[in-house]
Amino acid sequence: MESSAGSKRVTLAQVAELAGVSVMTASYAYNRPERVSDRARSKVLDAAARLGYAGPDPSARSLRRGSTRALGVVMGEHLSYAFEDPEAASFLAGIADVCADRGYGMTILPITGAADDGRRITEAAVDGFVVWTTADDDPVLSAVQAVKRPAVVHGGPAVPGIGLVGIDDRAAARAVGAIAFAGAERPAVVSFPLSRARISMITTGIDPADVLFPVTRERLEGYRRAAEDAGIGWRDVTVAVCSRNDGAEAERLAAALLASPEPPDAIAAMSDQQAAGVVQAVRAAGRSVPGDVAVTGWDDAAVAARLGLTTVAQSLREQGAACARAALGEEPAPEAASWSIIRRTSTRRGQEEAAPS
């Protein structure tokens, strides 16, 4: 009795019948082999081979035991972003460390803004969710709440019933901004997007309270306070908004800033990737860092050390691991992750070094 292309899926009952054993014995042969004799298991496996039976349906087995042994990671970015952006990759590596140690798989769920985003969440065969930082109005947050599985958001927004892992972005931005803006007359910020519309622009006077991405909002508020601490009005700080965390886009926007009649003499970027683009633009304009333009970044990525960037150091790998442990119900999400300021040569001498958090 052989299976053929186009035939119905062979069932465990058919395997048991051919092997001359009960369905329970056939099931044990796969799921609890210590409960059956070697002879009985051999008969079951031989019958399965003859019928072309590949084994029990893993999804059905997951339903029976109430666990899929998988963790879902919700990314509000193109899927390739998870592998191309160094910090996103580091964050995912932290999740993968925990999953590998616990025998879990990791399912990446890219969210595109399409109408089926919510269904993609509710239909995901995972035991819990880690949500990469998103906007206050992202409907996937409601979808994650609705499935009532353990969930954690990285970076924000804060959602009732869902854990939150991240650093104090406002305090870190104020600290690094104090270094970037000290002695400056025309400071600027290179920013992450303000909303899910991801509109690239150069502007002034942004009210941080109107920004829908909480990470962007908190960092802008921190830079605002740093500027005001330095005696500079927030309306006098130019903000170049990037649509994504992309060095090439940051370079183009920085080049436009530097070509203006009153070019900035200090630029605080929200990532080291953006800051690297800013450094390229400064050099292309025939100016020096930090002599003509002080530059700061964020994350303490490898590029920061290579370029001598003053930056905010944080471990996204550790934060990813903390998210995974919380989503698996092992421990609560920490109230705040650690950060510190790394002083290098991209900022001017004589400025006081900010203390670690």
C-alpha positions as CSV (number, residue, x, y, z in Angstrom):
1,M,0.0,0.0,0.0
2,E,1.9,3.1,-1.2
3,S,0.9,6.7,-1.1
4,S,0.9,8.6,-4.4
5,A,1.0,12.2,-5.6
6,G,-2.4,13.8,-5.2
7,S,-3.6,11.3,-2.6
8,K,-4.9,12.4,0.8
9,R,-2.5,12.8,3.7
10,V,-1.8,9.4,5.3
11,T,-3.1,9.3,8.8
12,L,-1.5,7.8,12.0
13,A,-4.5,5.4,12.1
14,Q,-3.6,4.0,8.8
15,V,0.0,3.5,10.0
16,A,-1.3,1.7,13.1
17,E,-3.5,-0.6,11.1
18,L,-0.7,-1.6,8.8
19,A,1.6,-2.1,11.7
20,G,-0.9,-4.2,13.6
21,V,-0.8,-2.0,16.7
22,S,-3.2,0.5,18.4
23,V,-3.3,4.2,17.4
24,M,-2.0,5.0,20.9
25,T,1.0,2.7,20.4
26,A,1.7,4.3,17.1
27,S,1.5,7.8,18.6
28,Y,3.9,6.8,21.4
29,A,6.3,5.5,18.8
30,Y,6.8,9.1,17.7
31,N,6.1,11.2,20.8
32,R,7.1,8.9,23.7
33,P,9.3,6.2,22.4
34,E,10.3,5.1,25.9
35,R,6.7,3.8,26.3
36,V,6.9,1.2,23.6
37,S,9.1,-1.7,22.8
38,D,11.8,-1.5,20.2
39,R,9.9,-4.2,18.2
40,A,6.6,-2.3,18.2
41,R,8.4,1.0,17.3
42,S,10.2,-0.7,14.5
43,K,6.9,-2.1,13.1
44,V,5.3,1.4,13.3
45,L,8.3,3.1,11.5
46,D,8.4,0.4,8.8
47,A,4.6,0.8,8.2
48,A,5.1,4.6,8.0
49,A,7.9,4.3,5.5
50,R,5.8,2.0,3.3
51,L,2.8,4.5,3.4
52,G,4.9,7.6,3.0
53,Y,3.9,8.9,6.4
54,A,6.2,11.7,7.4
55,G,5.2,11.9,11.1
56,P,2.6,13.7,13.3
57,D,1.6,17.2,12.2
58,P,3.8,19.5,14.3
59,S,1.0,22.2,14.5
60,A,-1.5,19.7,15.8
61,R,1.1,18.5,18.4
62,S,1.6,22.1,19.4
63,L,-2.1,22.6,20.0
64,R,-2.2,19.5,22.1
65,R,0.6,20.6,24.4
66,G,-0.5,24.2,24.4
67,S,2.8,25.5,23.2
68,T,4.4,26.2,19.8
69,R,7.9,26.6,21.3
70,A,8.3,29.7,19.2
71,L,8.6,33.4,20.0
72,G,7.2,36.1,17.6
73,V,9.2,39.2,16.8
74,V,7.0,42.0,15.4
75,M,9.1,44.4,13.2
76,G,7.4,47.5,11.8
77,E,10.0,47.6,9.1
78,H,10.8,45.8,5.8
79,L,12.0,42.3,6.6
80,S,15.5,43.1,5.2
81,Y,15.9,45.8,7.8
82,A,16.2,43.2,10.5
83,F,19.4,42.0,8.8
84,E,20.8,45.2,7.3
85,D,20.6,47.5,10.3
86,P,23.4,46.6,12.7
87,E,21.5,47.6,15.9
88,A,18.3,45.7,14.8
89,A,20.5,42.7,14.1
90,S,22.1,43.0,17.5
91,F,18.7,43.2,19.2
92,L,17.5,40.1,17.3
93,A,20.7,38.3,18.3
94,G,19.8,38.9,21.9
95,I,16.4,37.3,21.4
96,A,18.0,34.4,19.5
97,D,20.4,33.8,22.4
98,V,17.6,33.2,24.7
99,C,15.5,31.2,22.2
100,A,18.4,28.9,21.4
101,D,19.1,28.3,25.1
102,R,15.5,27.4,25.8
103,G,14.9,25.3,22.7
104,Y,12.6,27.9,21.1
105,G,12.3,29.1,17.5
106,M,12.0,32.7,16.5
107,T,9.4,33.9,14.0
108,I,9.9,37.4,12.5
109,L,6.6,39.1,11.6
110,P,7.2,42.1,9.4
111,I,4.5,44.8,9.6
112,T,4.0,46.8,6.5
113,G,1.0,49.0,7.3
114,A,-1.3,46.8,5.2
115,A,-4.9,45.9,6.3
116,D,-3.9,42.3,7.2
117,D,-1.2,43.3,9.7
118,G,-3.6,42.6,12.6
119,R,-4.5,39.2,11.2
120,R,-0.8,38.4,10.8
121,I,-0.5,38.8,14.6
122,T,-3.7,36.9,15.6
123,E,-2.8,34.0,13.3
124,A,0.8,33.7,14.4
125,A,1.6,30.3,15.9
126,V,3.8,31.7,18.7
127,D,3.8,31.5,22.5
128,G,4.6,35.2,23.0
129,F,5.5,38.5,21.2
130,V,8.4,40.9,21.2
131,V,7.4,44.2,19.5
132,W,10.2,46.3,18.0
133,T,9.7,50.0,18.8
134,T,6.7,51.4,17.0
135,A,4.3,54.4,17.0
136,D,1.6,55.2,19.4
137,D,-1.1,54.7,16.7
138,D,0.2,51.4,15.4
139,P,-2.9,49.0,15.3
140,V,-0.6,45.9,15.8
141,L,-0.4,46.9,19.5
142,S,-4.1,46.3,19.9
143,A,-3.8,43.1,18.0
144,V,-1.0,41.9,20.3
145,Q,-3.2,42.9,23.3
146,A,-6.1,41.0,22.0
147,V,-4.4,37.6,21.6
148,K,-3.6,37.7,25.4
149,R,-0.2,36.0,25.1
150,P,2.8,37.3,27.0
151,A,4.2,40.3,25.1
152,V,6.9,43.0,25.5
153,V,7.5,46.2,23.5
154,H,11.1,47.4,23.0
155,G,11.6,51.2,23.2
156,G,7.9,52.0,23.4
157,P,5.1,52.9,23.4
158,A,4.0,51.8,26.8
159,V,0.9,49.7,26.5
160,P,-1.3,48.5,29.4
161,G,-0.8,44.8,30.0
162,I,2.4,44.6,27.9
163,G,5.9,44.8,29.2
164,L,8.3,47.5,28.2
165,V,12.1,47.4,27.8
166,G,14.3,50.3,26.9
167,I,16.6,53.0,28.2
168,D,15.7,56.5,29.5
169,D,16.0,58.1,26.0
170,R,15.2,61.6,27.2
171,A,17.9,61.6,29.9
172,A,20.5,60.1,27.5
173,A,19.7,62.6,24.8
174,R,20.0,65.5,27.2
175,A,23.4,64.2,28.4
176,V,24.9,63.7,24.9
177,G,23.2,66.8,23.7
178,A,24.9,68.8,26.4
179,I,28.3,67.7,24.9
180,A,27.3,68.2,21.3
181,F,25.8,71.7,21.8
182,A,28.3,73.2,24.3
183,G,29.8,76.2,22.8
184,A,27.7,75.9,19.6
185,E,25.7,78.7,18.1
186,R,23.8,76.9,15.4
187,P,23.1,73.3,16.6
188,A,21.1,70.8,14.6
189,V,19.6,67.3,15.1
190,V,19.4,64.5,12.6
191,S,16.3,62.6,13.7
192,F,14.5,59.3,13.3
193,P,11.0,59.6,11.6
194,L,8.2,61.3,13.5
195,S,5.3,59.1,12.5
196,R,4.5,55.9,10.5
197,A,4.2,58.2,7.4
198,R,8.0,58.4,7.5
199,I,8.2,61.8,5.9
200,S,11.8,63.1,5.3
201,M,12.1,66.9,6.0
202,I,14.2,69.7,7.3
203,T,12.4,71.9,9.8
204,T,12.5,73.8,13.0
205,G,10.2,74.2,16.0
206,I,9.1,70.5,16.2
207,D,6.9,70.0,19.3
208,P,8.2,66.7,20.7
209,A,4.7,66.1,22.2
210,D,3.3,65.8,18.6
211,V,5.7,63.0,17.6
212,L,4.1,59.5,17.4
213,F,7.2,57.4,17.7
214,P,8.1,57.4,21.4
215,V,11.8,56.9,20.9
216,T,12.0,59.9,18.6
217,R,9.8,61.9,20.9
218,E,11.8,61.3,24.0
219,R,15.1,61.9,22.2
220,L,13.9,65.2,20.7
221,E,12.7,66.3,24.2
222,G,16.1,65.5,25.6
223,Y,17.9,67.4,22.9
224,R,15.5,70.3,23.4
225,R,16.4,70.5,27.1
226,A,20.1,70.2,26.3
227,A,19.8,73.2,23.9
228,E,17.9,75.2,26.4
229,D,20.4,74.4,29.1
230,A,23.0,75.8,26.7
231,G,21.0,79.0,26.3
232,I,19.7,78.1,22.8
233,G,16.0,78.3,22.0
234,W,14.5,75.1,20.6
235,R,13.1,77.0,17.6
236,D,16.7,77.9,16.7
237,V,17.6,74.2,16.4
238,T,17.2,72.8,12.9
239,V,15.9,69.2,12.8
240,A,16.6,67.0,9.8
241,V,14.1,64.1,9.9
242,C,15.1,60.9,8.1
243,S,12.5,58.4,6.9
244,R,14.6,55.5,8.2
245,N,17.8,54.8,10.2
246,D,20.0,55.2,7.1
247,G,23.4,56.6,6.8
248,A,23.0,57.6,3.1
249,E,19.8,59.6,3.8
250,A,21.4,61.3,6.8
251,E,24.4,62.2,4.6
252,R,22.1,63.9,2.0
253,L,20.2,65.8,4.7
254,A,23.4,66.9,6.4
255,A,24.8,68.1,3.1
256,A,21.7,70.2,2.7
257,L,22.2,71.7,6.2
258,L,25.8,72.4,5.5
259,A,25.0,74.2,2.2
260,S,22.6,76.5,3.9
261,P,23.5,80.2,4.6
262,E,23.8,79.5,8.3
263,P,25.3,75.9,8.5
264,P,25.2,74.1,11.8
265,D,28.3,74.0,14.0
266,A,27.0,71.0,16.0
267,I,24.9,68.0,14.8
268,A,23.4,65.4,17.2
269,A,22.3,62.3,15.4
270,M,19.9,59.6,16.8
271,S,22.1,56.7,15.7
272,D,25.7,56.0,14.8
273,Q,24.7,55.1,11.3
274,Q,23.2,58.6,10.8
275,A,26.2,60.2,12.5
276,A,28.5,58.3,10.1
277,G,26.6,59.9,7.2
278,V,26.9,63.3,8.9
279,V,30.7,62.9,9.1
280,Q,30.8,62.0,5.4
281,A,28.8,65.2,4.6
282,V,31.0,67.4,6.7
283,R,34.2,66.1,5.1
284,A,32.7,66.4,1.6
285,A,31.9,70.0,2.4
286,G,35.6,70.6,3.1
287,R,35.0,71.1,6.9
288,S,36.5,69.3,9.9
289,V,35.1,67.3,12.8
290,P,35.0,68.6,15.5
291,G,36.7,71.9,14.6
292,D,34.0,73.2,12.3
293,V,31.2,70.8,13.3
294,A,30.8,68.7,16.5
295,V,29.0,65.4,15.8
296,T,27.5,62.9,18.2
297,G,25.8,59.5,17.6
298,W,23.9,56.9,19.5
299,D,24.4,53.1,20.2
300,D,28.2,52.8,20.3
301,A,28.2,50.6,17.2
302,A,31.5,49.5,15.6
303,V,31.4,52.5,13.3
304,A,31.4,54.9,16.3
305,A,34.8,53.6,17.4
306,R,36.1,53.7,13.9
307,L,35.1,57.3,13.4
308,G,35.9,58.5,16.9
309,L,32.2,59.4,17.6
310,T,31.0,60.6,20.9
311,T,27.9,58.5,21.5
312,V,25.4,57.0,23.8
313,A,26.3,53.4,24.6
314,Q,23.6,50.8,25.2
315,S,23.5,47.1,24.6
316,L,20.6,46.3,22.3
317,R,21.7,42.6,22.5
318,E,21.1,42.6,26.2
319,Q,17.8,44.4,25.7
320,G,16.7,41.8,23.2
321,A,17.5,39.1,25.6
322,A,15.6,40.9,28.4
323,C,12.6,41.2,26.0
324,A,12.7,37.5,25.2
325,R,12.9,36.4,28.8
326,A,10.0,38.6,29.7
327,A,7.9,37.4,26.7
328,L,8.6,33.8,27.8
329,G,7.3,34.6,31.3
330,E,10.7,34.0,33.0
331,E,11.1,37.4,34.5
332,P,9.4,40.8,34.4
333,A,10.7,43.4,32.0
334,P,13.3,45.7,33.6
335,E,12.2,49.2,34.6
336,A,15.0,50.7,32.6
337,A,18.1,49.4,30.8
338,S,21.5,50.9,31.4
339,W,23.3,53.5,29.2
340,S,26.4,55.7,29.4
341,I,28.1,58.4,27.4
342,I,31.3,57.5,25.5
343,R,33.4,60.5,24.8
344,R,35.6,60.4,21.7
345,T,37.2,62.9,19.3
346,S,34.1,64.1,17.4
347,T,33.2,66.6,20.0
348,R,35.3,69.6,21.1
349,R,37.7,69.6,24.0
350,G,37.0,71.3,27.3
351,Q,33.4,70.1,27.5
352,E,32.4,68.3,30.8
353,E,31.9,64.6,30.4
354,A,28.5,63.3,31.2
355,A,28.3,60.7,33.9
356,P,26.9,57.2,33.1
357,S,23.3,56.5,34.2
